Amino acid sequence: MKPKTRGLKIMPREILGEEFFTIEETGKILGLSKVAIRDMLKRKRIEGRKIGTRWYFTKKDMKAFLDRKSPPPGSIEEGLEDMGL
C-alpha cells in the first residue's frame, strides 16, 4: 500500500545504487512530523546519514525503525521505556 503524502511528492535521491529520503519524505512515509524524526535521531531511535547539512534515510533505516516498534516521542510509553519500566 502506498502511503498518503498530503501533497509532498516523494522523490528519493539515488546515491551509489541506494535510495535516500529527506527528513520530510521520511516523516510523510512514517506518518510523523519533521520534529519527531529529528527527536528520534537525537535519541538514536532511527538511523540516518548526514550528507552536507541535510539528513537522509534509506528504506532499510525506516524498516529497522518500524521493526523496533519504539513508542512515539513524548508518549507515556516512551517515558516508561526511558525509566527502564
Secondary structure, DSSP 8 states (H G I E B T S, - for coil): -----TT-----EEETTEEEEEHHHHHHHHT--HHHHHHHHHTTSS--EEETTEEEE-HHHHHHHHHHT---TT-HHHHHHHTT-
